[in-house]
Amino acid sequence: MTHRPNPPSVPWQNGEMTMKLTSLAVGLTLAATPLAAQDVLTVYAPDYFGSEWGPGPAIETAFEATCDCDLQFVTGDPLQRLLLEGERTKADAVIGLNTDVTKKARETDLFAPHGQDTSDLTMPIAWNDDVFLPFNWGQTAFIYDNTKLDTPPTSFDALLAMPDDVKIVIQDPRTSISGLALMLWVKQVYGDDAQNAWEQLAPKILTVTKGWSESYGLFTDGEADMVLSYVTSPAYHIIAEDDLTKSAAIFEEGHYFMVEVAGQLKTTDQPELTQAFMDFILSPAFQTIIPEGNWSFPAKLDDSLLPEKFSLLNIPEKTLFYSEDQAAAVRDSALEEWRAALRQ
C-alpha cells in the first residue's frame, strides 16, 4: 500500500530520426543482457501501514538498505486474506495483527516461530509468544480538547456520568480494531454489567464510524467533544503541529493494552529473507521509526531514545489486558451487549 508518485513520463516523438547509432547499439546490448532479479519479500499489512503517512515506506527503505531485496507490502485486511488463501498464500510474512485476533490467525497453522528473544521488551506486560512478534503497542483512551473541556473524566464511571450533551465518537468493534479494543475495555471494567454501562454511554455517542480515521476527523473538525483513540495520539499534534490542545483522559481503572504483531509464514519460499525481516523488526533501525511513523510506543526501545516530546503525554499507571484466549472467550457476548445497548 505504499503510495509513491510515478516518475514523470518522457513521451517519445513520432518520426524521431536523430538517435545516434551508438546509442542504439548500447540499447540493444542492454536489452539482450538479463538483469539480476532481486529477491522479493511479500508482507501482508493493514491499509494504514503501507500508506505514505504510515510506517511502511520508511521501514521498506531501512530494510532494503540491509538486503539485496525488494520488500513489498500488500495491504488490506491481512487476516481475511490469509483465511481465504490458506496454504496458497503468496505472503512471506504478515505485519499489523493484534492480540484480539491472533487466536484466529494461530488456528490457521500457517505461522512458523519467529525465533526472537523477547525477554527484554519495553512493554508493560511480559511477552512469551514464540509465534507472533510484537513491534509496537499502545493503550486506548478518549482524546479531548483541553481548551474546551475543563474537567475531563478521570474514570469510566465519571465518563458515564457526564451530561448527555457531551458528544463522543467511537468506532464499530465489528470493523475496527480500536472499536474492538473499547468493547473489550468496557467488558473488562464492568464485567456482567457491561451492557448497562453501554446504555449509559449511548446518549453521549454522536456516531459510530466504521474506522478510526472517520472518527478522528470528526473530532478534529470540532463535531465531537471526545474521540476514542490512543494515549499516544496527542503526540502527533504536539510534534507535527506544535499543538498542545489535545490530551488523553486518564482513567483510574486503567487502560486497555493493545499490541501489534508480525509473523512469518511456514509456506514462504524465501525462508532466509523472511527470517532476516523478523530479525530486523526488533532492531533499533526498525524500532526508531515507530514513534513518529506509527505514533505509538515501540516494542523494544529505551525511553531515552523516544522523541523528547513523548514526555509530555499523559500515561496511565495501570494496564488492562486480555490474552488472545480471554479475548476470544468474551468477544461474542460482549458484542451482543454492545449491539443491544446501541441497537446497532
N, C-alpha and C positions, 0 to 999 in steps of 0.2 A: 504494500500500500504506500510505497514511497512515491510521493508526488514531486517530480522534478521537471522543470521545463525542458522541452525538447530543444536541441541545438538549432540555431537558425538554419533554414534550408537555403541552399545556393542553387537557384534554377539554372539548368543548362540552356544555352541559347541554341535554338534550332539553326542548323546550317553552319555551325562553328567550323571554320576551316583552318584556324591558326594554331592548333595544337602541334607542338613540336614532335617529330618522330621519336626523339629520345625519350620524351615523357611517355609516349605511347608504349614504347618498348619496356620501360620501367613498370608501367601499369600492368602490362601483360605478364611480366615476370612475377610480380607480386600476386596476381590473380592465380597463377599456376602453383604458387608455393603455399601449402597449407599452413595456417596459423595454429599455434599450440593452443588447444582449448583449455580454458580454466575449469577446475572442478567447481560445480555449483552446489551450494548448500541451501536447501529449501526449508524455510522455517515458517510454520503457520502462526499467525498472530492476530490479535483483535484489530479492528479498523483503526482505533486511535494510535496504536503502536507504530504503525508504518507511515503515519501522516507526517507532513512537513513540520507540524508542531509537536509531534510525539518523539520518543527517544530513538525510534528505529533508524532514521538516517545517520545520526551520529554513531550509533552502535555499528551500523553497517560499515561506515568509514573506518572506525577504530579496529574492527575485527579483520577487515580486508587488508589492513596495514600489517597484520601479523601472519597472513597466509597468502599463498598464491591461489586465490579462490574468488568466487563470486557469491556473496551472501544475498539471497533473495527472500524477502518477506512476502508471503501470500496472505492477504488479510481477509477478514470476515469473521465468522464465528468458528474458531478453530476446533472446538469440541464437536459441534454439529457436523463439521466437515469430516472429522475423523470417524464419527459414528456412521456416516454414510459410506465412506470409502473402505473402512476396515483395513485389512492387510494389503489392499491395493493402493493405499495412500502413497503419494509422491513425497510426503513430508519426511525430512530427516530429523527434525526436532519441532517442538511446539513451545511457544512462549506466551504468557499472558493468562493462563488459567489461574483460578484461585481456589482456596480450600473449601469453598462452599460447593464446588463442582468436581473436585479431584476424585471423589469416590467413583463417580460415573466414568471418569476418564481411566481410572485404575482398572475398573472392571472390564475394559476392552482388552486387557492383556497385551497391549501394543507397546508398552513402555519398558525400557531397559533401565537398570540402575544408573544413577548419574555419576557415581564414582568420586564424589567430593567430600572433603572433611567439613562438616557443618557444626563443629563443636565450638567455634569462636565467632559465630554470627553476632551482629549488633542489633538484635531484635529483642522485644520484651518477653518473648516466650522461647523455651527450648525447642530445637528442631531436630527430630530423629528420623525423618523420612528419607529413605535411601533411593527413592524413585523420583520424586518431584523436588526440584531445587529452587528455593526462594531467591528472587532477585530484588524485590522491593516490598515495602509494607507501609501501611497507614492505618488510621483509625477514623471511623465515620464520625461526623459531627454536623451540627447545624451552624451554618455560617450566617452572620448578621452584619449590618452596617452599624458600627459603634457610634456614628454621629446621629443616628435616628432612633436606636433602641437603647435607652439609658440603663435599663435594668434587665439584662439578658437572664434567661433561666439558668439556674445552677444545678438542676436535677431534672429527670424526666417528669416527676410529679409537678414541678414548677412549670414545665413546658405545657403540660396538660391543663394546668390551672390558669394559663394566660387567657386574656379576653379573646373572644372569637373573632374580633376584628383584626387580630394579628394574623397575617396570612403567610402560610408556609407552602413551599413547593417541594414535592418529593418525586421519586422515580418508582416505576412499576417493578415489583420484585420478579415478575414473570419475564421481563425483558432487559433488566438492568442489574448488574452485579452490586451497585450501590443500593438500589432499591431492595434487593435480596438481603443485603447486609443490615439495612434498617429493620426489616421484618424479623430477622434473627436477633437483632439487638433488643427489640421490644419483647420478643419471646423470652430472652434470657433474663431481662429485668423483671418482667411481670408474670412469667410462667403461665399458670392456668387462667390468670386474669388478663391475658394479653388482649383478648377481644374487647373487653371493657375499656382498656387503655386506647385502643384504636377508635372506639366510639367517641371517646372524649376528644381525641385529636382530630377527628374527621371534620368538624365545623371550621377548623382553622386551615384546612388544606385547600389552597386555592385551586390546584390542579395536580394530577398525577401524570407525569410525562413518560414517554417510552424510554428515554435515555437521559443521561446526566447533562449533556450539552444543552438540551432544550430547557431543563430546569434552571441551570446556572445562568443561561441567557435571560430568562425572565427575572431572576433576582438582580442581575447587574443592570437590567433595564429599568429597575425600580418598580416592577409589577408585584413583587413579593417582599415581605419583611425578613424572611429567613429561607434558607435553602439547604436541603440535605446534600452534604458534600463530605469533605475530609478535613482533618485537623490541619493538614499542610496546605490547603487551598489558599489561605491568605498569603502564603509565601510568594505566589505568583504576583499578586497585587503589590506586595512590598518591594520585590526585586525588579520585576519587569515594568511596573508602572509608578513606582515610588509613591504608592498609595497605602496609607496605614489605617484606612477606614473599615477594612473587613477583618472580622475576628471570628474565632470559633468559640461557641458557648460550651464551656467545660462542665460536665455533669459529675456529681459526686459518686454516682453509682458505677462510673467507669464507662469506657467507650469500646465499641465492638472493633476488634482487631481484624484486619484483612491483609493477606499476604498474596502476592502474585508469584507464580512459579513457572519454571521451564522443565521440560522433559525431553529425553531423546528416544527415538523410535527403534524398536528391535528390527524393523524392516528396512532400515536405511542401507543404501548401497555405498555410503560414504562413512563407514564407522569411525575411522581415524579423524576425519574432518569434523564429524559431529561431536566426538569426544573433545576435540580441541575447542569447539564452541562452548561446550559445557564447562570446560576448564576456564574459559575466558570470562564467564558470567560473574564469578566472584573476584575477579581481578580488579585492581584499582582503575584500570583503563575503562572498564565497563561501569563499575560502581560510581565513579565520579560523574558520570553522565546523568544518573538518575535524579538527583535533587532538583536540577533545573530543566531536565529533559522530560521528566515524568511528574515533577512536583510532588514527590513522595520521599520516604526515607529509604536509603539503600539497605540491603540485607547485610552487607559486610563493609562498613566504612566507619572509622573512628569519628566521633563527634567533632574533633578538631579539624577534620577535612571537609565538613559540611560548609555550605556558604555561610558567611558571617551572619547574615540577616535571618537565618533559620532560628537564631537565638531569640528572636522577637515573637516567635509563635507561642500560643497557649498550648501546653502539653498536658494531657490527662495524667493523673497519678495512678489510675487503676485501669487495667486492661481486661476486657471481657472477650472470650473466645470460645467457639465451638470447634471441636475436631471435625474432620470430614464425616466420621460416623455419627457424631452427635447432630451435626447439621442435617444430614440425610434423614435421621430419625424423626426430627421435629418439623422438617420443611413442609410436608403436605398439610399437616394440621395447622401450622402457623399460616399457611397461605389461605386456608379456608376461613380462619378467623379474620384475616385481613380483608378477604373478599366480602364476608358477611357484614363487617363493620362499615366498609366503604361502599358496599353494594356495587362492586366492580364486575 
